[in-house]
Amino acid sequence: RRAWPARASSRLPQMPARPAALRCLLVLVVVYTAQLAVSEEPGSRTQPLEADPAAVQSALPPASAAAQAELRRLLAVHGDDDAEALYARALEILRGDGTGPSGAARVRRSAFALLRPLAETGHPGAQARVAQTLLLGDGVPRDVPQAVQLLRAAAERGNEDAQQQLGLLHATGIGVPVDAALAVTHYYFGAEGGNVAAQLALAYRHLHGVDVPKDCQRALMYYNPVAERVVAAAQTSGGRGLLFEKTRLTDASAHAGRKALSDDEDIIGYYQYSAERGSADAQLTLGQLTFHGARGLAQDPGAALRYYQRAAENGEPAAHAHIGHMYAQGVGVLQDNATALSHFRLGAARGNPASQNGLGYMHMNGYGVEVSYSKALEYFRAAADKGSPEAQFNLGAMHIAGMGVKRAYDKALHFFTLAAHQGHTLALYNLGQMHLNGLGAPRSCAVATQFLKAVAERGEWGTALEQGFRAYAVEGDWARALLLYAPLAEAGYEVAQSNMAHLADAAVCKGAEANELSMVLSVSALALEMLSRAAQQGNVDAQIRIGDYHFYGLGTKEDHEQAVAHYRTASESQNAQAMFNLAYMHAHGLGLPRDFHLAKRHYDMAMETTAEAFVPVKLAMFELYAMQLCEQLLLSATVRRLREARLEQEFRDLFVVDGVLQWDTLLIALLIPLLLLVLLLRSRRQRELAPTGGER
């Protein structure tokens, strides 16, 4: 048997012409995309957009003799024949291993030293890269106007990355006025050139009808190639998928994030200390961290293998599964089916599900053993019963292909669904294709698109979420964080949309439009837009904040009825804050008819939903009772006598302004006599307790 197969070419067609052909291709795909993993997981030129290319180019300074000389020097130093070779070298440097923030900064500086002369001499790819560096302020002062000029020049030469970045700037109002039509146009040309961010942005816009017609099929057209790219990476990377955290920004997240990041070194130190003292759990954990390159550790399969071997020697069955996986895939070691089988058998003998899945895979494909579908099914079922998503996926593959079992699309759908619930990327992709083509489930573009969107959001570009959080929590650079979140927010990542809204909203509350986010022309409008998109994807907190924006007129006109609509939507998700807000608006007649009974009902609901609402609800109920008392007093006989005594006007002048009863003034007027009464009673009590004459 030959070594582990390459499976990069096994993909499902987007929309086949004949169902019979589709089923045949789908069977082949699932057979060859069945996986062993025990761990987590060129574009065409575009047409110019500007009417006058010369005008755009004239905005940039001409290439100086010094720039030309520097380019010739760099070509000589690196032994490159032309500018394209030097540009390729710069990209290779950017793809290099820059572990940690300092290492990444060194990599960016080295690449920038090559890219800057290329950009000055008119290389479009270098211009787009340098513009991105100037926007983010990576080792150079942030210069948004210069970045915009470079992007326009690069876009004129058909660079898809520049097209995407210009679309992003016009969509968010960063450095340029918001122009939805121009943003979509730039995204279109960027997507045609193969830019992933542009494809995702257009897919999301067509999915939800953001400034373009809502069109599921067109959204699918853009999601599908990105999802295929993610699947290809999962198939060819040997299971070495990137791990990145989706941290949601809150008022307390900056402090918590700094603490968590500072704790990483202590945690790694603890694991290393425990591993040296023979802890199999610590050795296994360090193996996983070094295999994936997480928690600040460099990705090092060789070091991971050594940790796994020590854990296996100390009796950890899961370590055998990892070692078997590495030898089966040839990751960090020479591919060796015999060694892989040996470790899988050792782990399976102790009931490890990942090892059982590995043995099933080897028997299904005949790697190191004779092909045996019955044994493969036995091992897969044993592992799947213990919750292994890889085994569940492989059972789905066997049922859809009819390998050792009768072909059954409904059972395949069941097993793929089980695996997808645990985040299995290939299962998500196959579910999308099955729903798209009506295999085992009704044909549904909407359902298929949601699955493919989930796959597309698992690409390496998602690591910008971590970079954005570090910029916010550690570096305190709000502008850099915003720029890192922005492409993902445009691509439809709900967390990125929420985080962008948090940054912009915080700037609005601080009145910092001329400070942290001065490059954004309208921070409040950006916050409202991002909140609306996050709310559209089910973010309840965003719904409440949109209600606040309409209530106070931030980024839009003041509209209490719109505020009520958003609060009501959020309250349907059992949100206590939304219930409290609706109660307040019922009590004061803001956007709703005044109704004390409904106000009390919503206050009670808020208090029942969460214990944290007890104190604010009790205070609000006191206000509510006071307001009811005041209304009753206004209708009492005393007030009628005041009216008869012609004192009504004086009363109105004191407590009514512009036809609105001033409850706070009236409440103070009521509290003053109560306070005097308390003081009187206290004084009387003190006199009663005071010693009489002659007592000591």
C-alpha positions in Angstrom: 0.0 0.0 0.0 1.2 3.5 -0.8 1.5 6.2 1.9 -1.3 8.4 3.2 -3.2 9.8 0.2 -3.5 13.5 -0.7 -7.2 14.4 -0.7 -7.0 18.1 -1.8 -8.9 17.5 -5.0 -11.9 15.8 -3.5 -14.7 18.4 -3.4 -18.3 18.5 -4.2 -19.5 20.4 -7.2 -21.5 23.5 -6.5 -24.7 22.8 -8.5 -24.4 19.7 -10.7 -26.6 19.4 -13.7 -27.9 15.8 -13.2 -28.8 14.3 -9.8 -27.3 10.9 -10.8 -24.0 12.5 -11.6 -24.2 14.5 -8.4 -24.8 11.4 -6.3 -21.8 9.6 -7.9 -19.5 12.6 -7.2 -20.8 13.0 -3.7 -20.0 9.4 -2.9 -16.5 9.8 -4.2 -16.0 12.9 -2.2 -17.2 11.5 1.1 -15.1 8.4 0.6 -11.9 10.3 0.1 -12.7 13.0 2.7 -13.2 10.6 5.5 -10.5 11.6 7.9 -8.3 10.3 10.7 -7.7 13.5 12.6 -7.6 13.3 16.4 -7.1 17.0 16.9 -8.9 20.2 16.1 -9.0 21.5 13.4 -4.6 33.6 -8.1 -6.9 35.9 -9.2 -7.8 37.5 -12.6 -7.1 41.2 -13.3 -10.0 43.6 -12.8 -11.1 46.6 -14.7 -10.2 50.2 -13.5 -12.7 52.0 -11.4 -11.5 55.5 -11.7 -12.4 57.6 -14.8 -9.0 59.2 -14.9 -6.1 56.9 -13.9 -3.6 59.6 -14.4 -5.3 61.7 -11.7 -5.0 58.9 -9.2 -1.4 58.2 -10.0 -0.5 61.9 -9.9 -1.7 62.0 -6.2 1.3 59.8 -5.4 4.9 61.1 -5.4 6.8 59.9 -8.4 9.4 57.2 -7.9 12.5 59.0 -6.8 16.0 58.2 -8.0 16.7 57.1 -4.4 13.8 54.6 -4.5 15.0 53.2 -7.8 18.5 52.9 -6.4 17.2 51.2 -3.2 15.3 48.7 -5.4 18.4 47.9 -7.4 20.4 47.4 -4.2 17.8 45.0 -2.8 17.6 43.0 -6.0 21.4 42.7 -5.9 21.5 41.7 -2.2 18.9 39.0 -2.5 20.0 37.8 -5.9 16.5 38.3 -7.4 16.1 38.9 -11.1 13.2 41.4 -11.0 10.6 43.2 -8.8 8.2 40.2 -8.9 10.8 37.9 -7.4 11.6 40.4 -4.7 7.8 40.8 -4.0 7.5 37.0 -3.7 10.4 37.0 -1.3 8.6 39.7 0.9 5.4 37.6 0.9 7.5 34.5 1.9 8.9 36.5 4.9 5.4 37.5 5.9 4.4 33.8 5.9 7.3 33.0 8.1 7.2 31.9 11.7 7.0 35.0 13.9 6.1 33.5 17.2 4.6 36.0 19.7 4.0 39.7 19.2 7.7 40.6 19.1 8.5 37.9 16.5 5.5 39.0 14.4 6.7 42.6 14.5 10.2 41.6 13.4 8.7 39.7 10.4 6.6 42.7 9.4 9.5 45.1 9.6 11.7 42.8 7.4 8.9 42.5 4.8 8.2 46.2 4.9 11.8 47.0 4.1 11.4 45.1 0.8 7.9 46.3 0.1 8.3 50.0 0.5 10.8 50.5 -2.4 8.6 48.3 -4.6 5.5 50.4 -3.7 7.3 53.6 -4.5 8.3 52.3 -7.9 4.7 51.4 -8.7 4.3 47.7 -7.9 0.5 47.2 -7.2 0.8 44.3 -4.9 3.4 46.1 -2.8 1.3 49.2 -2.8 -1.6 47.3 -1.3 0.6 45.7 1.3 2.2 49.0 2.3 -1.2 50.7 2.5 -2.3 48.0 4.9 0.8 48.5 7.0 0.1 52.3 7.0 -3.5 51.7 8.0 -2.6 49.4 10.9 0.4 51.4 12.0 2.6 48.2 12.0 5.9 49.6 13.0 5.3 52.9 11.2 3.1 55.9 12.0 -0.5 55.4 11.0 -1.2 57.4 7.8 -4.7 56.9 6.5 -4.6 59.5 3.6 -1.4 58.1 2.2 -2.8 54.5 2.5 -5.9 55.6 0.6 -3.8 57.0 -2.2 -1.7 53.8 -2.5 -4.9 51.7 -2.5 -6.4 53.7 -5.3 -3.2 53.5 -7.4 -3.0 49.7 -6.8 -6.7 49.2 -7.7 -6.1 51.1 -11.0 -3.6 48.3 -11.8 -6.2 45.6 -11.0 -5.0 44.5 -7.6 -7.8 42.6 -5.9 -6.5 43.2 -2.4 -6.6 47.0 -2.9 -10.1 46.7 -4.3 -11.2 44.8 -1.2 -9.6 47.3 1.2 -11.1 50.3 -0.7 -14.5 48.6 -0.4 -14.0 48.2 3.3 -13.1 51.8 3.8 -16.1 53.1 1.9 -18.4 50.6 3.7 -17.2 51.8 7.2 -16.4 55.4 6.6 -12.7 54.9 7.7 -10.7 57.7 6.1 -13.3 58.3 3.3 -17.0 59.1 3.2 -19.4 56.2 3.5 -20.5 55.2 0.0 -22.4 51.9 -0.2 -22.5 51.7 -4.0 -18.8 52.3 -4.3 -18.1 49.8 -1.6 -20.1 47.1 -3.3 -18.3 47.9 -6.6 -14.9 47.5 -5.1 -15.9 44.3 -3.4 -17.2 43.0 -6.7 -13.9 43.5 -8.4 -12.0 42.2 -5.4 -14.1 39.0 -5.4 -13.6 38.5 -9.1 -9.9 38.6 -8.4 -10.2 35.9 -5.8 -9.9 38.0 -2.6 -11.5 36.0 0.2 -12.5 38.9 2.3 -14.3 40.5 -0.7 -16.1 37.2 -1.5 -17.2 36.8 2.1 -18.4 40.5 2.3 -20.5 40.0 -0.9 -21.8 36.7 0.3 -23.0 38.2 3.6 -24.5 41.2 1.9 -26.5 39.1 -0.5 -27.5 36.7 2.3 -29.1 39.6 4.4 -29.8 42.1 1.7 -27.3 44.7 2.9 -27.2 47.4 0.2 -27.7 44.7 -2.5 -30.7 42.6 -3.4 -31.3 39.7 -1.0 -30.4 36.6 -3.0 -29.6 33.2 -1.4 -28.2 31.7 -4.6 -25.8 34.6 -5.2 -24.7 34.4 -1.5 -24.0 30.7 -2.1 -22.0 31.5 -5.2 -19.6 33.5 -3.1 -19.6 31.3 0.0 -18.9 28.0 -1.9 -15.4 28.8 -3.2 -14.3 30.1 0.3 -15.7 27.0 2.0 -13.9 24.8 -0.5 -10.7 26.6 0.3 -11.2 25.9 4.0 -12.0 22.2 3.3 -8.9 21.8 1.1 -6.7 23.2 3.9 -8.3 20.8 6.4 -7.6 17.9 4.1 -4.0 18.7 3.2 -2.8 20.1 6.5 -2.7 16.7 8.3 -5.0 18.0 10.9 -2.8 21.0 11.9 -5.7 23.4 12.0 -5.3 26.9 13.4 -6.8 27.5 16.9 -8.1 31.0 17.5 -10.4 32.4 20.2 -13.5 34.4 19.5 -13.4 36.8 22.5 -16.3 39.2 22.8 -15.4 42.7 24.0 -17.2 44.0 27.1 -16.5 46.8 29.6 -14.5 44.3 31.7 -12.9 42.4 28.9 -9.8 44.6 28.6 -8.8 44.0 32.2 -9.7 40.3 32.0 -7.9 39.9 28.7 -4.7 41.5 30.0 -4.8 39.2 33.0 -5.5 36.1 30.9 -2.6 37.0 28.5 -0.2 37.6 31.4 -1.3 34.3 33.0 -0.3 32.3 29.9 3.3 32.3 30.8 2.5 31.1 34.3 0.2 28.4 33.0 2.8 27.1 30.5 5.4 27.2 33.2 3.2 25.1 35.5 2.6 22.5 32.7 6.3 22.3 32.0 7.1 21.9 35.6 4.5 19.1 36.0 5.6 17.5 32.7 9.2 17.3 34.0 7.9 15.6 37.2 6.2 12.9 35.1 2.6 14.2 34.8 1.0 12.5 31.8 -1.8 15.0 31.6 0.7 17.9 31.5 2.8 16.1 28.8 -0.3 15.5 26.7 -1.5 19.1 27.1 2.0 20.5 26.1 2.0 18.2 23.1 -1.3 19.6 21.9 -0.3 23.2 22.5 3.0 22.7 20.6 1.4 20.7 17.8 -1.1 23.5 17.1 1.0 26.5 18.2 -1.3 27.9 20.9 -0.9 29.9 24.1 2.2 31.7 22.8 4.1 28.5 22.0 5.6 28.0 18.5 4.1 25.3 16.3 6.6 22.5 16.5 5.5 18.9 15.5 8.8 17.5 16.6 8.5 18.8 20.2 4.8 17.7 20.2 5.9 14.2 19.3 8.4 14.1 22.1 5.7 15.2 24.6 3.2 12.6 23.3 5.8 9.9 23.5 6.6 10.7 27.2 2.8 10.8 27.9 2.4 7.4 26.2 5.2 6.0 28.3 3.4 7.2 31.4 0.2 5.4 30.4 -1.9 8.0 28.7 -3.9 6.2 25.9 -4.8 9.4 24.1 -1.1 10.0 23.4 -1.0 6.9 21.4 -3.8 8.2 19.2 -1.9 11.5 18.5 1.3 9.6 17.7 -0.5 7.2 15.4 -2.1 10.2 13.7 1.3 11.9 13.1 2.8 8.7 11.6 -0.2 8.0 9.5 -0.3 11.5 8.1 3.5 11.9 8.0 3.3 15.1 10.1 6.7 15.9 11.6 7.9 12.4 11.0 8.4 10.0 8.0 5.1 8.4 7.1 4.9 4.9 8.5 1.7 2.9 8.5 3.1 0.1 10.6 4.1 2.5 13.4 0.7 4.2 13.2 -1.1 0.9 13.5 1.0 -0.1 16.5 0.1 3.0 18.4 -3.6 2.9 17.4 -3.8 -0.7 18.7 -2.2 0.3 22.0 -4.7 3.1 22.5 -7.7 1.2 21.3 -6.8 -1.7 23.7 -7.5 0.8 26.5 -10.7 2.1 25.0 -9.5 5.4 23.6 -12.0 6.6 21.0 -9.5 8.5 18.8 -7.4 5.3 18.5 -10.4 3.3 17.6 -11.3 5.8 14.9 -7.7 5.6 13.6 -7.9 1.8 13.4 -11.3 2.1 11.6 -9.8 4.5 9.1 -6.8 2.2 8.4 -9.1 -0.8 7.8 -11.5 1.2 5.6 -8.7 2.3 3.3 -6.4 -0.7 3.6 -3.4 1.3 5.0 -1.0 -1.3 6.4 -3.8 -3.9 6.6 -6.3 -5.6 4.3 -9.4 -3.6 3.5 -12.2 -4.6 5.8 -15.4 -2.6 5.9 -16.8 -4.7 8.7 -13.8 -4.1 11.0 -13.9 -0.4 10.0 -17.6 -0.2 11.0 -16.9 -1.9 14.3 -14.2 0.5 15.3 -16.1 3.6 14.0 -19.2 2.6 15.9 -17.3 2.0 19.1 -15.6 5.4 18.8 -18.8 7.2 17.8 -20.7 5.8 20.8 -18.0 7.5 23.0 -18.6 10.9 21.2 -15.8 11.0 18.6 -16.7 13.5 15.9 -14.2 12.0 13.5 -15.8 8.5 13.9 -19.3 10.0 13.5 -18.1 11.7 10.3 -16.6 8.5 9.0 -19.8 6.5 9.7 -21.6 9.1 7.6 -19.1 8.6 4.9 -19.6 4.9 4.8 -23.4 5.2 4.8 -23.4 7.7 1.9 -21.0 5.6 -0.1 -22.6 2.2 0.7 -19.3 0.8 2.1 -20.1 -2.3 4.1 -23.7 -1.0 4.6 -26.6 -0.2 2.5 -26.4 3.2 1.1 -28.6 5.5 3.2 -28.6 9.3 2.8 -30.7 9.8 5.9 -28.3 7.9 8.1 -25.4 9.7 6.6 -27.1 13.0 7.3 -27.7 11.8 10.9 -24.0 11.0 11.5 -22.8 14.2 9.8 -25.1 16.2 12.0 -23.7 14.6 15.1 -20.2 15.4 14.0 -21.2 19.0 13.0 -22.6 19.6 16.4 -19.1 19.2 17.7 -17.6 21.6 15.2 -16.4 19.1 12.6 -15.5 21.2 9.5 -15.9 18.5 6.8 -19.2 17.4 8.3 -20.5 21.0 8.1 -19.4 21.2 4.5 -21.0 17.9 3.5 -24.3 18.9 5.3 -24.3 22.1 3.3 -23.9 20.2 0.0 -26.5 17.6 1.0 -29.1 20.3 1.8 -28.2 22.2 -1.3 -28.8 19.2 -3.5 -31.6 17.5 -1.6 -29.7 14.4 -0.5 -31.3 12.9 2.6 -33.1 16.2 3.3 -35.3 18.7 1.5 -33.4 20.9 -0.9 -32.9 24.3 0.9 -30.6 27.1 -0.3 -31.1 28.9 3.1 -30.0 25.9 5.2 -27.1 25.1 2.8 -25.8 28.6 3.0 -25.8 28.7 6.7 -23.6 25.5 6.8 -21.2 26.9 4.2 -21.0 30.2 6.0 -20.0 28.3 9.2 -17.3 26.5 7.2 -16.1 29.7 5.5 -15.7 31.4 8.9 -13.1 28.7 10.0 -10.4 29.9 7.7 -7.0 31.2 8.7 -8.2 34.8 8.3 -10.2 34.3 11.5 -7.0 34.7 13.5 -7.5 38.5 13.1 -10.0 38.1 16.0 -7.2 37.3 18.3 -5.0 40.1 16.9 -7.8 42.6 17.3 -8.3 41.6 21.0 -4.6 41.9 21.7 -4.5 45.3 20.1 -7.5 46.4 22.3 -6.6 44.7 25.6 -2.8 44.7 25.6 -1.7 47.5 23.3 -4.6 49.8 24.0 -4.7 50.7 20.3 -8.5 51.0 19.5 -7.9 52.1 15.9 -5.8 49.0 15.1 -8.3 46.8 16.8 -11.1 48.4 14.8 -9.2 47.9 11.5 -8.5 44.2 12.3 -12.1 43.5 13.2 -13.5 45.5 10.2 -12.9 42.9 7.4 -14.4 40.1 9.5 -17.3 42.3 10.5 -18.0 43.0 6.8 -17.6 39.2 6.1 -20.4 38.5 8.6 -18.6 37.3 11.7 -21.1 38.3 14.4 -18.4 38.5 17.1 -16.4 41.0 15.0 -19.5 43.0 14.3 -20.3 43.1 18.1 -16.7 44.1 18.9 -16.6 46.9 16.3 -19.9 48.2 17.7 -18.4 48.0 21.2 -15.4 50.1 20.2 -17.4 52.7 18.3 -20.1 52.8 21.1 -17.4 53.3 23.7 -15.9 56.1 21.7 -19.3 57.8 21.4 -19.9 57.5 25.1 -16.5 59.0 25.9 -17.0 61.7 23.3 -13.8 60.5 21.7 -14.6 60.9 18.0 -11.5 63.2 17.8 -9.3 60.8 19.8 -9.1 57.0 19.6 -11.1 56.6 16.4 -10.6 60.0 14.7 -10.1 58.2 11.4 -13.8 57.2 11.4 -15.9 60.0 9.9 -19.0 59.1 11.9 -18.4 56.9 14.9 -22.0 56.8 16.0 -23.3 55.9 12.6 -20.7 53.1 12.4 -21.7 51.8 15.8 -25.4 51.8 14.9 -24.7 49.9 11.6 -22.6 47.2 13.3 -25.1 46.9 16.1 -27.8 46.4 13.5 -25.9 43.7 11.7 -25.1 41.9 15.0 -28.7 42.1 16.1 -29.7 40.6 12.7 -27.7 37.5 13.6 -29.3 37.1 16.9 -27.3 39.3 19.3 -29.7 40.3 22.0 -27.4 42.8 23.6 -27.1 44.6 20.3 -30.9 44.8 20.0 -31.0 46.6 23.4 -28.2 49.0 22.4 -30.0 49.8 19.1 -33.0 50.7 21.2 -30.8 53.0 23.3 -29.6 54.7 20.2 -33.1 55.4 19.0 -34.2 56.4 22.5 -31.4 59.0 22.9 -31.1 59.9 19.2 -27.4 58.7 18.8 -26.5 58.3 15.1 -30.1 58.6 14.1 -33.1 60.7 15.0 -34.8 60.2 18.4 -37.6 57.7 18.0 -39.2 56.2 21.1 -41.4 53.9 19.1 -38.4 52.4 17.3 -36.7 52.0 20.7 -39.8 50.1 22.0 -39.7 47.8 19.0 -36.1 46.8 19.6 -36.6 46.4 23.4 -39.6 44.2 22.7 -37.6 42.0 20.4 -34.9 41.6 23.0 -37.5 41.0 25.8 -38.8 38.0 23.8 -35.4 36.4 24.5 -36.0 36.7 28.2 -33.6 39.7 28.6 -34.2 41.5 31.9 -32.7 44.8 30.8 -35.2 44.9 27.9 -38.1 44.2 30.2 -36.9 46.9 32.6 -36.7 49.4 29.7 -40.2 48.6 28.5 -41.5 49.0 32.1 -39.9 52.4 32.3 -41.4 53.5 29.0 -44.9 52.2 30.1 -44.5 54.1 33.3 -43.6 57.4 31.7 -45.6 57.1 28.5 -42.6 57.2 26.2 -43.4 55.5 22.9 -46.2 53.7 24.6 -49.4 54.7 26.4 -48.9 55.3 30.1 -50.0 52.2 31.9 -48.9 51.7 35.5 -50.2 48.1 35.6 -48.2 47.1 32.5 -45.1 48.9 33.9 -45.4 46.9 37.2 -45.8 43.7 35.2 -42.6 44.2 33.2 -40.7 45.2 36.4 -41.8 42.0 38.0 -40.8 40.0 34.9 -37.4 41.6 34.9 -36.9 40.7 38.6 -38.0 37.1 38.0 -35.6 36.7 35.1 -32.5 37.6 37.0 -31.6 38.2 40.7 -29.4 41.1 39.7 -32.4 43.1 38.8 -33.8 43.1 42.4 -32.3 46.5 43.6 -32.9 48.6 40.4 -36.5 47.1 40.1 -37.3 47.9 43.8 -36.1 51.5 43.3 -38.1 51.8 40.1 -41.1 50.4 41.8 -40.8 53.1 44.5 -40.8 55.7 41.8 -43.8 54.0 40.2 -45.8 54.0 43.5 -44.9 57.7 44.0 -46.1 58.5 40.5 -49.4 56.7 41.2 -49.8 58.6 44.5 -49.2 61.9 42.8 -51.8 61.2 40.2 -54.3 60.2 42.9 -53.5 63.4 44.8 -54.1 65.5 41.6 -57.6 64.0 41.4 -58.4 64.4 45.1 -60.8 66.8 46.7 -57.9 68.9 48.0 -56.9 69.7 44.5 -60.4 70.5 43.5 -60.6 73.0 46.4 -57.2 74.5 45.3 -58.8 75.0 41.8 -61.8 76.7 43.4 -59.5 78.9 45.4 -57.9 79.9 42.1 -54.5 78.4 43.2 -54.4 76.0 40.3 -52.2 78.2 38.1 -49.6 78.6 40.9 -49.6 74.8 41.3 -49.1 74.4 37.6 -46.3 76.9 37.4 -44.5 75.0 40.1 -44.9 71.4 39.0 -45.8 71.6 35.3 -43.4 72.7 32.5 -44.5 72.7 28.9 -47.5 70.7 29.7 -45.4 67.9 31.3 -45.7 67.1 35.0 -42.3 67.3 36.7 -42.3 64.1 38.7 -38.9 64.7 40.2 -39.9 68.1 41.6 -43.2 66.7 42.9 -41.3 63.8 44.5 -38.9 66.2 46.3 -41.9 68.2 47.5 -43.4 65.0 49.0 -40.1 63.8 50.5 -39.4 67.0 52.3 -42.3 66.7 54.7 -41.5 63.1 55.2 -38.0 64.0 56.1 -39.2 66.7 58.5 -41.5 64.1 60.1 -38.6 61.7 60.5 -36.5 64.4 62.1 -39.4 65.3 64.4 -39.9 61.7 65.5 -36.1 61.3 66.1 -36.0 64.4 68.2 -38.9 63.3 70.3 -37.3 59.9 70.8 -34.0 61.4 71.9 -35.9 63.6 74.4 -37.6 60.5 75.8 -34.3 58.7 76.2 -32.5 61.7 77.7 -31.9 61.3 81.6 -34.1 63.4 83.8 -32.7 66.0 86.2 -30.6 64.5 89.0 -29.8 61.3 87.1 -26.2 60.6 86.2 
